[in-house]
Amino acid sequence: MTTISSDYALTDTERLAFERRGFQKLRGVIDPEELRPFADEITDQVIRLNTQSLPLAERDLYSRAFLQVTNLWRQSALVEKFVRSTDLARLAADLLGVESVRLYHDQALYKERGGGITPWHADQYYWPLSTDRAVTIWIPLQDTPLEAGPLSFATGSHRFQYARDLPISAESEQRIAELMLEQQYAVDAGPYALGDVSYHLGWTFHRAGENTADFARRVMTIIYVDAGMVIGEPRNDNQVKDLAAWAPGRKPGDRLDTELNPVLYP
Ligand SMILES: O=C(O)CCC(=O)C(=O)O
């Protein structure tokens, strides 16, 4: 088994739109047939490694949003092949406008049937990085109609400097929703077909709705950073934890280049 390959080539319009909007949905990047065996393996690993056993009704807001399993590439040779896809990393580098990207970490985010909202947030609140050249690819592993809770984005919100100190919470959901409305950031919400992906910057505000569909919304994500990324001073306890988890042994001012952060492109 090889990895995911894609000859998707970005247009200048898409590159510019990404810089202006802070995210880009790309249609038909992955061949659904190629994706299937990886999707099955990712699901098997999520079932094997999941530690959440409480029923949805007994969980807090964050835990109702999804089952979250991280750095699956360290658990399965097949998932490692998937995460190391040069073509998916090439698109990340191209959108970021950098020559080379490395892995920050991966995570599977499975919104169960009846799963709750993913509150408004910006990922970079959690990341001790010295620049904004960090991007997540969101890869649905099935068709994802609106009722299954696809990811939606506040267009241009990566330039909005406020509310960046809010972890995923009821407060972030309410406060960021109010701010996006007040500041007139248009929300881009739409379905994804199998094979579509999106890339969003670390500072782009995003959320997902509940899953009212009759199936689990299975999603794999890979987070890429500029290969030259230097670790920033942690700004909160979550960043301290992130640093220890994704770049163990490193400190602010060091390059983010542990064995957990291989160069993925070129
Ligand atoms: O899949 C979700 O519901 C949330 C995803 C997300 O926040 C992310 O990939 O940054």
The ligand as an SDF file (V2000), in Angstrom:
LIG
                    3D

 10  9  0  0  0  0  0  0  0  0999 V2000
  -13.9640   18.4330   13.6490 O   0  0  0  0  0  0  0  0  0  0  0  0
  -14.3690   19.2590   14.4590 C   0  0  0  0  0  0  0  0  0  0  0  0
  -15.5100   19.2370   14.9150 O   0  0  0  0  0  0  0  0  0  0  0  0
  -13.4450   20.3490   14.9190 C   0  0  0  0  0  0  0  0  0  0  0  0
  -12.2060   20.3960   14.1300 C   0  0  0  0  0  0  0  0  0  0  0  0
  -11.2630   21.4630   14.5270 C   0  0  0  0  0  0  0  0  0  0  0  0
  -11.5330   22.2770   15.3600 O   0  0  0  0  0  0  0  0  0  0  0  0
   -9.9740   21.5050   13.8540 C   0  0  0  0  0  0  0  0  0  0  0  0
   -9.6620   20.6030   13.0530 O   0  0  0  0  0  0  0  0  0  0  0  0
   -9.2180   22.4570   14.1040 O   0  0  0  0  0  0  0  0  0  0  0  0
  1  2  2  0
  2  3  1  0
  2  4  1  0
  4  5  1  0
  5  6  1  0
  6  7  2  0
  6  8  1  0
  8  9  2  0
  8 10  1  0
M  END
$$$$
